[in-house]
Structure formats: C-alpha cells, structure tokens
Amino acid sequence: MAEDDTVATGMESVPPSTPMRGDPEPEDVPTNGDNGKADDGLDPFTSPREEFFDKRTWWMCDLSCVADDAPNQGATPLVARCMRVHGWDEDHTRRVLTAYKQFLTLKAEKQDWYAKDLTPCAEVEKMWKEHIVDMGNYWHDCQLLCGHVVCYNPDESVDENAKASHLKSTQMALKAKFGARFDAELWDSEGFKKKGIFVQTMKSTHDQATLVIILAKVTAARSLTGWLADSGVWFVPRG
C-alpha cells in the first residue's frame, strides 16, 4: 500500500491530545535534572512536547480553532504562519504542506540530514524556513517525523550549479516515490506562483537586459494593463 502523504482537513483533524495554548499547571511543569529548576521548554533532552503527536496527527491541520484554543505545535500553527507571513491563501498553503511532507519523508528515507543531496523548491523552502524559526518545536518535530534533526544549508545558493543539480535530483526522486501525487507544477516553478500569476526574471539573448515575464490568467489582464504599459514588460496570457 502506498504511503499516505496527504494532509487532513476539518474539525476531525485535531487529535484529542493536542496541546493548547496557555501555561501548564504548576504541578505539570517539568524540571531540569535534579536541580529542581523549572524547564523552560527549550532543552531538547527534557521537554516532553514531542509526545503530544505522532507521525500522522502532526500533519493534521484545523484552522477553525480560535486563537486561545489553537495548538502551538504541529501543522496548524505552521500553516497559519505561512498564510500570515507570505500572504498565501489556505488552498495554496495546504498544497505546499503536502509537498513539504513529501520532502521531509524523502529526507528521512535517504538520511540527508545535512542538506548534501536534496534541496526544496521555492515554496517548500519558504515553509521549511517558517518551521525552522519555530525553535521551541523544530527539534522535537524533526525527531518525531524523521528520527533526526533535518538541517538547512543557508549557503547552498553560493554554488548555483550544484543547487540546480540537487533540485533536479530531488524532483526525480519525489516523482519516483510518489508518482501521480508528486506536484510537478509546484516543483517546476522557478519563481513565485500564486493565484494564477507567476513572475520570473530571465536574461534577454539579444541585449542581456533583465526582463520580467508575467504569466497570468486572462482574467487578470485588465488589472495589469496599465502597469505593463508603464513598465515595458512582456505579458503572456495563460489560457
């Protein structure tokens, strides 16, 4: 049976044991070793946060929770953060979440813990970074989902040829593993794509001037006409 890489939706997605926001009761505060001091939750060897989820329930996302009752771990806060920071709509964010799940699954399978072989596409990288900056949870989440911390290489773009090669091999590996569930459109885009508008920069073969090509649905043409005329860029409609 093929591995399920989809992400859950709706109210049924919240596991009964999901931790909610708020301070724990005094008797529930973990202590750090034998010194009796309260643990601040950042020590990866003493915090019990990873026990609240399993590999399946972590990916369940329910955005209907009110702020005070929303979980502070798992896919729900990650999706909400990406929507807020990047201005994504819910459908696009859930789509990226599925791709991110496949990417981490492949990372774990190949044990590419230090970003030597696999690299994400632009949208998955954005979500990955939003996960990493949640320092109080990222270590635990990696241990739970992958069994090891998955490191990000901030200097990978220094060697553009190597990064392009890694991206291509990642796409091939994902397609081989997930088949029709692999989101080729999301992974093939080399720019920001949202709501039918895709912006990409490229060099002209004639004068080496930087051009911006905007691929948009025909319905978006009217709102872009004035800006296009002033900017002198090319407009290519998408059917």
C-alpha positions as CSV (number, residue, x, y, z in Angstrom):
1,M,0.0,0.0,0.0
2,A,1.3,3.4,-0.9
3,E,2.4,5.7,1.9
4,D,-0.2,8.4,2.7
5,D,1.3,11.8,2.2
6,T,-1.9,13.8,2.2
7,V,-2.8,16.2,5.0
8,A,-6.1,16.1,6.9
9,T,-8.6,18.9,6.9
10,G,-11.6,19.9,9.0
11,M,-12.5,19.6,12.7
12,E,-11.8,15.9,12.8
13,S,-8.2,16.7,12.2
14,V,-7.4,17.9,15.7
15,P,-6.2,15.0,17.9
16,P,-7.7,14.7,21.4
17,S,-4.3,15.1,23.0
18,T,-3.4,18.2,21.1
19,P,-1.8,20.7,23.5
20,M,-3.5,24.0,23.7
21,R,-2.0,27.4,24.4
22,G,-1.7,28.5,28.0
23,D,0.7,27.9,30.9
24,P,0.7,24.4,32.4
25,E,-0.5,23.9,35.9
26,P,2.4,24.2,38.5
27,E,2.5,20.5,39.2
28,D,2.8,19.8,35.5
29,V,5.9,22.0,34.9
30,P,8.8,19.7,34.1
31,T,12.0,20.0,36.0
32,N,15.5,20.0,34.6
33,G,17.5,17.2,36.1
34,D,18.0,17.0,39.8
35,N,18.3,20.8,40.5
36,G,14.6,21.2,40.8
37,K,14.5,24.2,38.4
38,A,11.6,24.6,36.1
39,D,12.4,23.6,32.5
40,D,11.9,26.5,30.0
41,G,10.9,24.0,27.3
42,L,13.9,24.7,25.1
43,D,16.1,21.8,26.3
44,P,15.6,19.1,23.7
45,F,16.5,16.4,26.2
46,T,14.0,17.2,28.9
47,S,11.0,18.7,27.1
48,P,8.1,16.2,26.6
49,R,6.5,18.2,23.7
50,E,7.1,15.6,21.1
51,E,4.9,13.1,23.0
52,F,1.7,15.0,22.2
53,F,1.7,14.0,18.5
54,D,2.6,11.0,16.3
55,K,3.7,11.0,12.7
56,R,0.1,11.0,11.4
57,T,-1.6,13.5,13.7
58,W,1.3,16.1,13.4
59,W,0.2,16.8,9.8
60,M,-3.5,17.3,10.7
61,C,-4.5,20.9,10.3
62,D,-7.6,22.7,11.6
63,L,-7.7,26.5,11.0
64,S,-11.1,26.8,12.6
65,C,-9.7,26.9,16.1
66,V,-9.9,30.3,17.9
67,A,-6.6,31.8,18.9
68,D,-6.8,30.8,22.6
69,D,-7.6,27.2,21.7
70,A,-5.3,26.7,18.7
71,P,-2.5,24.2,19.1
72,N,1.0,25.5,19.4
73,Q,2.7,22.5,17.8
74,G,2.0,20.6,14.6
75,A,0.9,21.7,11.1
76,T,-1.9,24.0,12.2
77,P,0.4,26.9,13.5
78,L,2.8,26.3,10.6
79,V,0.1,26.7,8.0
80,A,-1.4,29.8,9.8
81,R,2.1,31.3,10.0
82,C,2.8,30.8,6.3
83,M,-0.5,32.3,5.4
84,R,0.2,35.3,7.5
85,V,3.9,35.8,6.5
86,H,3.7,35.0,2.8
87,G,0.1,36.1,2.1
88,W,-0.9,32.6,0.8
89,D,-4.5,31.5,0.7
90,E,-5.5,28.3,2.5
91,D,-5.7,26.1,-0.6
92,H,-2.2,27.1,-1.7
93,T,-0.7,26.7,1.8
94,R,-2.2,23.2,2.2
95,R,-0.8,22.3,-1.2
96,V,2.7,23.4,-0.1
97,L,2.2,21.5,3.2
98,T,1.6,18.3,1.2
99,A,4.8,18.9,-0.8
100,Y,6.7,19.7,2.4
101,K,5.6,16.4,3.9
102,Q,6.8,14.5,0.9
103,F,10.1,16.4,1.0
104,L,10.7,15.5,4.7
105,T,9.7,11.9,4.0
106,L,12.3,11.7,1.3
107,K,14.9,13.4,3.5
108,A,14.4,10.8,6.2
109,E,14.4,7.9,3.7
110,K,17.7,9.0,2.2
111,Q,19.0,10.2,5.6
112,D,20.0,13.5,4.0
113,W,20.3,15.2,7.4
114,Y,22.9,17.9,6.4
115,A,21.4,19.1,3.0
116,K,24.1,17.3,0.9
117,D,21.9,15.8,-1.8
118,L,18.3,17.1,-1.6
119,T,17.0,20.7,-2.0
120,P,13.5,22.1,-1.9
121,C,11.7,24.2,-4.5
122,A,11.0,27.8,-3.7
123,E,7.6,27.4,-2.0
124,V,8.6,24.4,0.1
125,E,11.7,26.2,1.2
126,K,9.6,29.1,2.4
127,M,7.5,26.8,4.5
128,W,10.6,24.9,5.8
129,K,12.1,28.2,7.0
130,E,8.9,29.1,8.8
131,H,9.2,25.8,10.5
132,I,12.8,26.2,11.4
133,V,12.3,29.6,13.1
134,D,9.9,27.9,15.5
135,M,12.9,26.9,17.6
136,G,10.9,25.7,20.5
137,N,9.3,23.0,18.3
138,Y,11.5,22.3,15.3
139,W,14.0,20.0,17.1
140,H,11.2,17.9,18.6
141,D,9.2,17.8,15.3
142,C,12.3,16.5,13.4
143,Q,12.8,13.8,15.9
144,L,9.2,12.8,15.8
145,L,8.7,13.0,12.0
146,C,12.2,11.9,10.8
147,G,14.1,10.5,13.7
148,H,16.9,13.0,13.3
149,V,17.3,16.8,13.0
150,V,17.0,17.9,9.4
151,C,19.5,20.7,8.8
152,Y,19.1,23.6,6.4
153,N,22.1,24.8,4.5
154,P,21.9,28.7,4.2
155,D,24.9,28.8,1.9
156,E,23.7,26.3,-0.7
157,S,22.9,29.1,-3.2
158,V,26.6,30.1,-3.3
159,D,27.0,27.3,-5.9
160,E,24.1,27.8,-8.2
161,N,25.0,24.8,-10.4
162,A,25.2,22.4,-7.5
163,K,21.8,23.7,-6.2
164,A,20.2,23.3,-9.6
165,S,21.6,19.7,-9.8
166,H,20.3,18.9,-6.3
167,L,16.9,20.3,-7.2
168,K,16.6,18.2,-10.3
169,S,17.6,15.1,-8.5
170,T,15.1,15.9,-5.7
171,Q,12.3,16.3,-8.3
172,M,13.2,12.9,-9.9
173,A,13.3,11.2,-6.5
174,L,10.0,12.6,-5.4
175,K,8.3,11.7,-8.7
176,A,9.7,8.1,-8.5
177,K,8.5,7.7,-4.9
178,F,5.1,9.5,-5.0
179,G,4.1,9.1,-8.6
180,A,0.9,11.0,-9.5
181,R,0.8,12.5,-6.0
182,F,4.0,14.5,-6.8
183,D,3.1,18.1,-7.5
184,A,5.2,18.7,-10.6
185,E,3.7,22.1,-11.2
186,L,4.7,23.4,-7.8
187,W,8.2,21.9,-8.0
188,D,8.9,23.0,-11.6
189,S,8.1,26.7,-11.0
190,E,11.3,28.8,-10.6
191,G,9.6,31.8,-9.1
192,F,6.7,32.9,-7.0
193,K,3.4,31.5,-8.1
194,K,0.1,32.5,-6.6
195,K,-3.5,32.7,-7.8
196,G,-2.5,32.2,-11.4
197,I,0.2,34.8,-11.5
198,F,3.8,33.7,-12.0
199,V,6.7,36.1,-12.1
200,Q,10.1,35.1,-13.4
201,T,13.2,37.0,-14.3
202,M,15.4,36.0,-17.2
203,K,18.2,37.4,-19.4
204,S,17.5,38.5,-22.9
205,T,19.5,36.7,-25.6
206,H,19.8,39.9,-27.5
207,D,20.8,42.7,-25.2
208,Q,21.3,40.9,-21.8
209,A,18.7,43.2,-20.3
210,T,16.7,41.8,-17.4
211,L,13.2,41.2,-18.5
212,V,10.2,40.3,-16.3
213,I,7.7,37.9,-17.9
214,I,4.4,37.7,-16.3
215,L,2.3,34.7,-17.0
216,A,-1.3,35.3,-15.8
217,K,-4.8,34.1,-16.4
218,V,-6.6,36.1,-19.0
219,T,-9.0,37.4,-16.3
220,A,-6.1,39.2,-14.6
221,A,-5.0,41.0,-17.8
222,R,-7.3,44.1,-17.3
223,S,-5.9,44.9,-13.9
224,L,-2.3,44.6,-15.1
225,T,-2.7,46.5,-18.4
226,G,-1.7,50.0,-17.1
227,W,1.3,48.7,-15.1
228,L,2.5,46.6,-18.0
229,A,2.4,49.6,-20.4
230,D,4.4,51.8,-18.0
231,S,6.9,49.1,-17.2
232,G,7.6,47.9,-20.7
233,V,7.4,44.2,-19.8
234,W,6.0,41.3,-21.8
235,F,2.6,39.9,-21.0
236,V,1.9,36.3,-21.9
237,P,-1.7,35.2,-21.1
238,R,-2.4,31.7,-19.8
239,G,-5.5,30.1,-21.1
